[in-house]
Amino acid sequence: MENSKLGKVDINPKYADSSKVFVEYTIDVSNKGEIAGYAKRIVDYLPDGLEFDTELNPTWYRSADGYVYTDELADTAINPGETKTISLVL
């Protein structure tokens, strides 16, 4: 593969209804400022057709508004020019 971060898996149509595909999203939080900062809460929406599972995402929670939230970086200083990455599996 040209890009090792991307892949394609063919699913036999006979098994498509009983198959489950997991998609991992990564979210980069970068500090473009001049002083250290914190990402107290990160919010994301669920794309149509994807489901949220707390067992796959122990640091995330779903709110009544339908969005998913994490406080994973709340106590992590992000220094100027630094990037932190978190993931969400759907």
Number of C-alpha atoms within 10 A of each C-alpha: 7 6 6 6 6 7 8 6 6 6 11 9 9 8 9 11 9 7 10 8 9 10 10 9 11 11 14 11 16 16 19 14 12 9 11 14 17 14 18 12 11 16 13 13 11 13 8 6 6 12 10 16 14 12 9 12 14 11 15 21 16 17 10 6 7 11 13 17 16 20 15 15 18 14 11 14 15 21 17 14 12 13 13 15 10 14 13 19 17 18
